Amino acid sequence: MSDLDARQVAQRIDTVLDILVAGDTHSAINNLEILKAELLAQARNEQENKSGPDKSPWEI
């Protein structure tokens, strides 16, 4: 299963919101891009783990 922690993601979003409130939009966007990349990488890894070979190596 996924080791995605919803609370950790929510905390990181709260941090980005705090940065936005402080007026540093560049840092907020940068943090969102980092978070997005991490989530996509995790989803990609999970997809690769799920799509294993269905046949045994000796089957043609």
C-alpha positions as CSV (number, residue, x, y, z in Angstrom):
1,M,0.0,0.0,0.0
2,S,1.0,3.6,-0.1
3,D,3.2,5.1,2.5
4,L,1.6,8.5,1.7
5,D,0.9,10.3,5.0
6,A,-2.1,12.6,4.6
7,R,-1.2,14.5,7.7
8,Q,2.3,15.2,6.5
9,V,1.0,16.5,3.2
10,A,-1.5,18.7,5.0
11,Q,1.2,20.1,7.1
12,R,3.3,20.9,4.1
13,I,0.3,22.6,2.5
14,D,-0.2,24.6,5.6
15,T,3.5,25.7,5.4
16,V,2.9,26.8,1.8
17,L,-0.1,28.8,2.9
18,D,1.9,30.4,5.7
19,I,4.5,31.4,3.1
20,L,1.8,32.9,0.9
21,V,0.4,34.9,3.8
22,A,3.8,36.2,4.5
23,G,3.9,37.5,0.9
24,D,6.7,35.3,-0.5
25,T,4.9,33.9,-3.6
26,H,8.1,32.7,-5.2
27,S,9.0,30.4,-2.3
28,A,5.4,29.2,-2.0
29,I,5.3,28.2,-5.7
30,N,8.8,26.5,-5.4
31,N,7.6,24.5,-2.4
32,L,4.4,23.5,-4.2
33,E,6.5,22.3,-7.2
34,I,8.7,20.3,-4.9
35,L,5.7,18.7,-3.2
36,K,4.1,17.9,-6.6
37,A,7.3,16.3,-7.9
38,E,7.6,14.1,-4.8
39,L,3.9,13.0,-5.0
40,L,4.2,12.2,-8.7
41,A,7.4,10.2,-8.1
42,Q,5.8,8.3,-5.4
43,A,2.7,7.6,-7.6
44,R,5.1,6.5,-10.4
45,N,6.9,4.1,-8.1
46,E,3.7,2.6,-6.9
47,Q,2.5,2.1,-10.5
48,E,5.7,0.4,-11.4
49,N,5.4,-1.9,-8.4
50,K,1.8,-2.9,-9.4
51,S,2.5,-3.5,-13.1
52,G,4.8,-6.6,-12.6
53,P,4.9,-9.4,-15.1
54,D,1.7,-11.4,-15.2
55,K,3.3,-14.5,-16.8
56,S,6.1,-16.6,-15.5
57,P,9.4,-16.0,-17.3
58,W,9.2,-19.4,-19.0
59,E,5.8,-18.8,-20.6
60,I,5.7,-17.6,-24.2
